[in-house]
Amino acid sequence: MENNDLIEIKKMLRQNAESIEDIQRRMMRFENYLRWQKIWAITKILIIAVPIILSIIYLPPLFRETFHVYQELLGTESYNGLGL
């Protein structure tokens, strides 16, 4: 009777070890998937945010120069009210 119990316990331990290995493989895949999701989310934010920040920095001086050129061409001071 004791021999059967030991065989049954060994069989259950072997099944348990196989199940744990399968769970670990799945968790590794899931962690890898989450890592790539985080990377893509940050990349998407950067693709949107960087051009907006750069345009806030570089466009006002460009517009200011452009309006001054048009003022000189037209010979008017009509853009002074815009603060340019």
C-alpha positions in Angstrom: 0.0 0.0 0.0 2.8 2.4 0.9 4.6 1.7 -2.4 1.4 2.7 -4.4 1.2 5.9 -2.4 4.8 6.8 -3.2 4.3 6.1 -6.9 1.1 8.3 -6.9 2.9 11.1 -5.1 5.8 11.0 -7.5 3.4 11.0 -10.4 1.6 14.0 -9.0 4.9 15.9 -8.4 5.9 15.3 -12.0 2.6 16.6 -13.2 2.9 19.6 -10.9 6.4 20.4 -12.2 5.2 20.2 -15.8 2.3 22.5 -15.0 4.7 25.0 -13.3 7.0 25.0 -16.3 4.1 25.6 -18.7 2.9 28.5 -16.5 6.4 30.0 -16.4 6.6 29.9 -20.2 3.3 31.6 -20.5 4.2 34.3 -18.0 7.5 35.0 -19.9 5.5 35.5 -23.1 3.0 37.7 -21.3 5.7 39.8 -19.7 7.4 40.2 -23.1 4.1 41.3 -24.6 3.6 43.9 -21.8 7.1 45.2 -22.3 6.5 45.8 -26.0 3.1 47.4 -25.3 4.9 49.9 -23.0 7.6 50.6 -25.6 5.0 51.2 -28.3 2.9 53.4 -26.0 5.9 55.6 -25.2 6.9 55.7 -28.9 3.4 56.8 -29.9 3.4 59.6 -27.3 6.8 60.8 -28.5 5.7 60.8 -32.1 2.9 63.1 -31.2 4.5 65.2 -28.5 7.9 66.0 -30.0 6.6 67.7 -33.1 4.2 69.8 -31.0 6.9 70.9 -28.6 9.3 71.7 -31.5 6.6 73.7 -33.3 5.9 75.7 -30.1 9.6 76.5 -29.9 10.4 77.2 -33.5 7.3 78.5 -35.2 6.7 81.8 -33.4 10.0 83.3 -34.5 9.3 82.1 -38.0 5.9 83.6 -38.1 7.2 86.9 -36.6 9.8 87.1 -39.4 7.2 86.3 -42.0 4.8 88.9 -40.8 7.6 91.5 -40.7 8.5 90.7 -44.3 4.8 91.1 -45.4 4.6 94.3 -43.4 7.5 95.7 -45.3 6.1 94.6 -48.7 2.6 96.1 -47.9 4.0 99.1 -46.2 1.4 98.9 -43.4 1.7 98.5 -39.6 -1.6 96.5 -39.4 0.0 93.5 -37.5 1.0 95.5 -34.4 -2.3 94.7 -32.7 -1.4 91.0 -32.9 1.7 91.4 -30.8 4.0 90.2 -33.6 
